[in-house]
Amino acid sequence: MKSRRIGATDVSVSEIGFGVWTVSTTWWGITDEAVGIRLLRQACDLGITFFDTADTYGNGLGETILAKALGERRDRITIGTKFGYDFYHHSTRRGHEELPHDWRPEYVRFALEESLRRLQTDRIDLYQLHNPRLPAMQRDDLFATLDALKQEGKIRAYGPALGPAIAERQIDEGAYAIERRRADLVYIIYNLLEQRLGQALFPLGRAAGTSFLVRVPHASGLLDGTVKPETVFAESDHRFHRVSTEDRKRQWQVNGLTKARQLGFLWEGRGRTLAQAALQYVLAESAVASVLPNIYSEQALREFASASDLPALTEEDLARVNRLYAESFGLEAPVGG
């Protein structure tokens, strides 16, 4: 497993990271804590050193489960967590609706101490603003607090995890974080089928020395084989909390699979799976430090973890992908692309 550095800091992360959301929330079908602990330990054994969580995952479970699984290996791993949602005073919500944010310095320090306690550690390697809006990025008192926490050694790097997925807004938020706040990192959605944020922000990051973390590299199952033409999704499926109608869900599925079939040149006869090719495409961007696929089984874990050690995609591969994307894969007004 290869590693990359976060910006100008001394923090390193494995190229493939483990998003603890799959073992600490109820959206992925893993409800047995023992299964989650086993997957986290297996990931570490396979060379994954970067584990990313958030204080809101399972109302703290995302941090306590990480401490249970890997507390004894703390000095071997890099921990990222997130803050901003006040689940201490607003613990109930419907579906995927957002909780209120609190960006006041006193709340930031309170949230950090609670995360340190749950993680059973004395520092957070990557401390991330959880889905901030532009007004939060413009708060001088917030960033003065983060800089102070860095000086105190309680955090080692910081930056925003952008979301929910409204690209126009996230471009503005990411650009502000990079250019005005000199963030060490920015966390975005980016993959073979969804490139808008990366195209807008990667050049800014490269110029400023900001690193990127990437989630949803498999386009919510379109690029790892879990979504098939016959797949039927429940109304509550996490993939569709931003796709409102059945027609749009079906269009997303049909268009996405049509695009994926055109990418066979990346993996057919090449000694890699489509899922591994999708990860390697993200890692082909020099500004990306780590990519975090959704890990929900030992089989997926092993497949994804091994992608870091496979031969990289060629320049010809990348150019061909870029041509397909620029042409919308031959589809008109594709959903989610």
Salt bridges, closest charged atoms under 4 A:
ASP10 OD1 - ARG156 NH2 3.16
GLU15 OE2 - ARG4 NE 2.93
GLU33 OE2 - LYS68 NZ 2.82
ASP45 OD1 - ARG73 NH1 2.83
ASP52 OD2 - LYS82 NZ 2.53
GLU63 OE1 - ARG118 NE 2.66
ASP75 OD1 - ARG123 NH2 3.31
ASP86 OD2 - HIS89 ND1 2.97
GLU97 OE1 - ARG94 NH2 3.68
GLU98 OE1 - ARG133 NH2 2.31
ASP102 OD2 - ARG104 NH2 2.74
GLU106 OE2 - ARG104 NH1 2.96
GLU113 OE2 - LYS154 NZ 2.43
GLU114 OE1 - ARG117 NH2 2.72
ASP122 OD1 - ARG123 NH1 3.14
ASP125 OD2 - ARG74 NH2 3.10
ASP125 OD1 - ARG156 NH1 2.79
ASP140 OD1 - ARG181 NH2 2.83
ASP141 OD2 - ARG139 NH2 2.78
GLU152 OE2 - ARG109 NH2 2.70
GLU168 OE2 - ARG196 NH1 3.05
GLU173 OE2 - ARG169 NE 2.71
ASP184 OD2 - LYS150 NZ 2.89
GLU194 OE2 - ARG242 NH2 3.51
GLU235 OE1 - LYS249 NZ 3.24
ASP237 OD1 - ARG239 NE 2.98
GLU246 OE2 - LYS249 NZ 3.36
GLU285 OE2 - ARG206 NH1 2.82
GLU298 OE2 - ARG302 NE 3.19
ASP317 OD2 - ARG270 NH2 2.71
